[in-house]
Amino acid sequence: MCCKLGSLDMEPLCVCVSHDSCLTVVMPIANEFAPDVVLVSSGFDAVEGHPSPLGGYRLTAKCFGYLTKQLMALAGGRVVLALEGGHDLTAICDASEACVSALLGNE
């Protein structure tokens, strides 16, 4: 998974990591930034259901909800999600629903 952490000299700072590394490395580093708000450009090409040429990854919708919940811990729950896209309507709806459920505390 790739996480955009911020910027360094106006260049985006991105790292691709495993789930465990995200929890033990990326999230502690993100906490160091102490953000007032977290802005997320939510592209759902990685959610399962997209054919290979359009994504082909197998992240579950539940995973997107989980990641949203993790991000909520960074700025006292102040998270803004903006739908970026995706190509499979059912997959986009499932992932969006999981993210909104997490934001509402239903996850």
C-alpha positions in Angstrom: 0.0 0.0 0.0 1.2 3.5 -0.7 0.8 6.2 1.9 1.3 9.9 1.2 2.8 11.4 4.3 3.4 15.0 3.5 6.0 17.0 1.7 9.7 17.6 1.9 10.9 20.7 0.1 7.6 20.9 -1.8 8.0 17.3 -3.2 5.4 14.7 -2.2 6.7 12.2 0.3 5.2 8.8 -0.5 6.2 5.3 0.6 4.8 1.9 -0.3 4.6 -0.5 2.7 3.0 -3.6 4.0 0.1 -3.4 6.5 2.3 -4.2 9.4 4.8 -1.6 8.4 2.0 0.9 8.0 1.0 0.4 11.6 4.5 0.2 13.1 6.4 2.7 10.9 4.1 4.9 8.8 1.5 5.8 11.4 4.1 6.8 14.1 5.8 9.0 11.5 2.5 10.5 10.5 1.8 11.2 14.1 5.0 13.2 14.3 3.6 15.6 11.7 0.7 16.3 14.2 -1.7 17.3 11.5 -4.7 19.6 12.3 -6.7 17.8 9.6 -6.1 14.9 7.2 -7.1 15.3 3.6 -7.5 12.1 1.6 -7.9 11.8 -2.2 -9.9 8.5 -2.2 -9.2 6.6 -5.3 -10.7 3.1 -5.2 -8.9 1.4 -8.1 -7.3 -0.9 -5.6 -10.6 -2.3 -4.3 -11.4 -5.8 -5.3 -13.7 -6.0 -8.3 -11.7 -3.8 -10.7 -10.4 -5.8 -13.7 -6.6 -6.0 -14.1 -6.2 -3.2 -16.7 -8.1 -0.9 -14.3 -6.5 -1.8 -11.0 -6.7 -5.6 -10.5 -5.7 -5.3 -6.8 -7.7 -7.2 -4.2 -8.0 -4.8 -1.2 -11.4 -5.3 0.4 -13.9 -2.5 1.0 -13.5 -3.3 4.7 -9.7 -2.5 4.4 -10.6 1.0 3.1 -12.8 1.5 6.2 -10.1 0.2 8.4 -7.5 2.7 6.9 -10.0 5.5 7.3 -10.4 4.7 11.0 -6.6 4.6 11.4 -6.3 8.1 9.7 -9.0 9.4 12.1 -6.6 8.9 15.0 -4.1 11.4 13.4 -6.0 14.6 13.7 -8.6 14.0 16.4 -11.1 12.6 13.8 -10.8 15.6 11.5 -10.6 13.7 8.2 -11.9 14.9 4.8 -12.4 12.2 2.1 -12.8 13.4 -1.5 -13.8 10.7 -4.0 -11.2 10.6 -6.7 -12.5 7.7 -8.8 -12.5 4.1 -9.7 -14.0 2.2 -12.6 -16.3 -0.5 -11.1 -19.4 1.2 -9.6 -20.2 -1.7 -7.2 -16.6 -1.6 -5.9 -16.6 2.1 -5.5 -19.9 2.0 -3.6 -18.7 -0.7 -1.3 -15.4 1.1 -0.5 -17.2 4.4 -0.1 -19.8 2.9 2.3 -17.0 1.4 4.4 -15.2 4.7 4.6 -18.3 6.6 5.6 -19.2 4.0 8.1 -15.8 4.4 9.7 -16.2 8.2 9.7 -19.6 7.8 11.5 -18.1 5.4 14.0 -20.0 2.4 12.7 -17.0 0.5 11.6 
